[in-house]
Amino acid sequence: MNSRQARLSCRPIRNAVLVSVTLLASFAGAFTAIAEEGAGAWRNGSEGPQPRSEMAVAAEGERAYLVGDYIDATEILIYDAATGQWAIGPDLEAHVHHPMAAALDGVLYVAGGYDGSWRASDRLRALDIATGTWAERAPLPAPLAAGGAAVLDGRIHLIGGSSSGGVNVPAHFVYDPAADVWQVAAPLPTLRDHLGVVALDGKIVAIGGRINGDPAFNLATVEIYDPQSDNWQSGAPMPTARSGVAAAFLDGIAYIFGGETRTMTFDTVEAYDAVADSWQAMASMPTARHGFGAIAYEGEIHTLMGAPTAGGSRSDIVEIFRP
C-alpha cells in the first residue's frame, strides 16, 4: 500500500482528506421550475474536485465511485450523495477511459476500457474500499470497452460495447465475485456501445447506444434480458435515439439522461416503465452532457460530471433530479 492509499483506508468519507467540500444546498426553494416538456425538477449539486468524462460510475449505498477519464486522470473520485462531499481515492496504476464498473459488497470492480491508443482491455481490477488496496481478478472473456454494467443477484453483467478501435461486439459477460469466474450469457441482440444499462425488477434493460463508436448512428433500441430464461426481448423504443447517456433506476422506473451526436449534446431526459413498456418525457437537464454517470439516492438522481460539448470535453458539474 502506498502513502496515498494508507491515508485514505478504513475511514468514512466525511473524515477523508477532502480536495473539495461543498454541502448541498437546502432543499427548500432549491429546485428549478418544472420544465414544460415533462415532469420533475432540478437543482445544482456540489461540483467535483476534477473535471471528468467518459468514465464509469458505480454506486453502493450513498457513495458513488468515478473511475477513468477521457484525458489522463487516474485517481478514483468518491462522491457522498448524502452530504455532497467529495474525496480523492487511490490511483489506478494506468490511465483508462470508457471502462465499466460496479460496486458490490465493499469492493469496486473496474472492467476493461480503452488505453490511450484505443486498445480495449480484458483486465478486471478490484479495489477493497475499506483498505484502499487493488487486486487483479480473473480477466474478461475478451477485451471490452464502452459497454454497460449492472449488478443482478450478486453477479456483475457487462453488456454491449466494443473491441479495440471501436468495433462493436455482442458481449454479455457475467462475473461471479465469490468464485472469481466469468460466464458468457445470451449475447446482446443489437450490437452497440455507449448504451445505458440498468437492472430493473429482476431483469436487465439495455437502452440506446451507437454503432461502432460513431454518434452519427445513434439508436433508440430497447432490449430486456431475463436471467431465468437467458433470453432477450424487445421493448418500446426510446423516443429520442441517443448514445453516451447516463442511466439510473428509481422506484421501478429507468431514467435516461443526455447523450450526444457528432455535433451536439442532449439535455433530454426520458423515463421508461418496463411494466407498461412505455416512455415519458421528463424535465430537461439544466446542462446538456454526454459521457457521464447517474446514481439514485433517496428519491433523487444525481448526474455526475461529463462533457457539455460533443467530443472530448469534460466538466465537474453535478445536477440533481427529483422526478
Sequence and secondary structure as in RCSB ss.txt:
>XXXX:A:sequence
MNSRQARLSCRPIRNAVLVSVTLLASFAGAFTAIAEEGAGAWRNGSEGPQPRSEMAVAAEGERAYLVGDYIDATE
ILIYDAATGQWAIGPDLEAHVHHPMAAALDGVLYVAGGYDGSWRASDRLRALDIATGTWAERAPLPAPLAAGGAA
VLDGRIHLIGGSSSGGVNVPAHFVYDPAADVWQVAAPLPTLRDHLGVVALDGKIVAIGGRINGDPAFNLATVEIY
DPQSDNWQSGAPMPTARSGVAAAFLDGIAYIFGGETRTMTFDTVEAYDAVADSWQAMASMPTARHGFGAIAYEGE
IHTLMGAPTAGGSRSDIVEIFRP
>XXXX:A:secstr
  HHHHHHTT  GGGS  SEE     STTTS    TTSB EEEE    SS B S EEEEETTEEEEE  SSS  E
EEEEETTT EEEEEEE SS  BS EEEEETTEEEEE  B TT  BB  EEEEETTTTEEEEE   SS BBS EEE
EETTEEEEES B GGG B   EEEEETTTTEEEE S  SS  BS EEEEETTEEEEE  EETTEEEEE   EEEE
ETTTTEEEE    SS  BS EEEEETTEEEEE  B SS B   EEEEETTTTEEEEB   SS  BS EEEEETTE
EEEE  BSSTTT  B  EEEEE 
